[in-house]
Amino acid sequence: MPTANIPVARTLTVATTGASGSIFLKELLLAMERDARIERVNFIASENSLRVLAEELGIGGRTRLVAQLLGKPSRKIQQQANADIGANVASGSYPTDAMLVIPCSMGTLARIANGLAVNLIERAADVCLKEQRPLLLCVRETPLNKIHLRNMYRAADAGATIYPLIPTLYNHPHTPTDMARQFASRLLAHIGLPQLDAYRWKG
């Protein structure tokens, strides 16, 4: 079991955008599927993310994305349409415990940082900021220009956590999957859901 004890059911939002790093999304969703403390995950994929998923993981189309990522259907992880700005996560009255955007493109970062909530991902992020709920933006770009850096500062200043998509090496990963799995564990620990099988530095 990847969990310690099973206290409170959590409701989370996970979004993915058009930046490289789909394997990190996959391992995060797999960890969430296994974690009995998580009751529901609202999953949103941007239009641009579909191209990245196809290129990096061989996943095609916008239907059955969750089943393709997990290798099986899920009752826990429910896909939302990015165009549906009337979905549950678009309202502050819906009790979301945290939102994670992984990977987070620089375009998505810019719109979140400047309050341009034109689709469900951006609106859900805006709701997290206004309700002072955890919002983790797993940004993915290099090198960073001044616009990127300013937008990171703006988002952080508004209450988001900038959590760059940088894997650890001190745990001696053997494969990209090892890197992605450890990164997913670090993300979940950051929102109060530590994983028992995660590597921990002992000094």
N, C-alpha and C positions, 0 to 999 in steps of 0.2 A: 504494500500500500504506500502511495506517495504522500500521504497526509499523516499528521500527528493525531490529534483528536478531531472530532467533527462537531464544532460548535454551531456557528450561525450560517444559514444558507445565504449565499451571495448572488447578486444579480449584476452581471458585468456587460459592458459593451466593447466589442472588438471591431475595429475598422482596418481595412487595408487599402492602400492607394498605389499609384503608378510609379513606385520606386523599386529598385532591385532588393531582393532579400526575402523571397516568398517562403524559403525553407524555415525562416524564423517564425513566420506566421503559422506554418503547418505545425511546428513543434509546440508552439504556444496553445493552439487549439487542442492538440492531442493531450497536453498536460491538463487543460481545463476539463476535457471530457473525462479524464481519469479521476479528477479531484472531487470527492463526494461533498466537500464543503460548498461547491459552486452549484447553485440550483439552475440558473439560466444564463445563457450568453446570447446577446443580440449581436449578430454578425452582419457587417455592411461592407460590401466591396464596391469600390469606385469603378467607373467604366475603364479607366486606364489600367487599373490593377488586373483586369482580365487578360490584357496583352502580356503582362509580366508573368502571370500564373501560367499562361500557355507556353511562354518561352522558357521559363525556368523549371516548371514542374510537369509540363505536358498536360495541363488541365485545360479543357476546352469548354467554351460557352459560359453563360451566367447561371444556368440551372444546375441544381444538385452540386453546388460548389463545396458545401460542407461534407457531403458524402464522398466526394472525390478527394478532398484533403485528408479526411480521417480514414478512408478506406471502408467506410460503412456509414449508414444513416445515423443521425443523432436526434434524440428527443430534446436534449439539453440545449444544443446550439442551433438557434433559429436564424435563418437568413432574412435580412430586411432589404428592401429595394432602396438604393441610394436616392432615387427620385421621389420617394414617399416621405415628404416633409410632414405628413400627418401621423407618422408612426409613433409608437409609444415613447421612444427615446427622445423625441423632439419636444417633449414637455417636461418641465421641471417637477411636475407632480408625480412623474413616474420614478420609482425608487431605484435608480442605478447607483451601485456602490463605487464604481470606477469605470473609466474608459481608457482603452489603449489603442493607439493608432500605430500599426506595425505592418510593413514599413510606412513611414510618413514622408511623402514627397515634399520638396521645397514649395511647390505650388499650394499643397494642402496646408502646410505650415503658414504660408503667407496669408491665406484666406482666414485661417483660424486666428492668427495674431492680429489681424485687422478687422475682425468682426464681420467678415463677408460670408454669412451663412446662407449659401444658395442651394445646398443639397443636404441630405440627411446626415452625412458624416460631419459636415461643418456645423450644422445646427445642433447635433448631439454634443459636439465639443463645446460649443457656445453655452449650452445648458449646463455642462459640468463646470465651466468657469463661473457662470453667474450664480450657481447654487453652491459653489466652493467645494466641489467634489473632485477627487483625484482624476487628473487627466495626464496620461503619459504619452509623449510624442516621440516615437522611435525614429528619429530623423536619419535619413540615409543620403549622403551626398559628399563628394570630395573632389577638388578642394572647395572650401566655403568662401563665397564672396561676401562683401560687406552687407548686401541686402539680406542674405541668409542669416548672418550673425545678428543683424538688427531685428529680424523677425523672431529669432530664437529668444532674444532679450525681451521683446514685446510679449511673446507668449508666456515666458517665465514670469515676467512682471505681473501678468494677469492671473497667474496662479497655476499654470501648467508646469509639469516636470519635463525637461528636455532630457531624453534618455537615448542617446545616440546608439545606433545599431552597430555596436563594437563588441565582438566576442572576446572571451577570456582565453588566455593561453597558459596560465599557470596551472590549470588542471590537466595539461597535456592531452588535448583532444586529438583523436586519431582521424576523425572524419568531419566534414561540414555538419553532419547531423549531430555529432557530439557538441560542437560549438553552439548550434542552434538550441539544443536541449538545455544546456547550461544557461544560456541567455534567457530562455523562457522561465527557468527556475528563478533567476535573479529578478525578473519582472514580477513574478507572482509573489515573491518574498517582499518586494517593495510595497505591495498593496495588502500586506498582512496575511499572505497565504504561502508560507514557506513549504518547500517540498523536501521530504525526508531523504530522497535519493539524490539531492543536489550536492555538488562538490563544495566543501567549505575549507577555506585556507586555514591551516593549523599553525603556521609560523615555524 
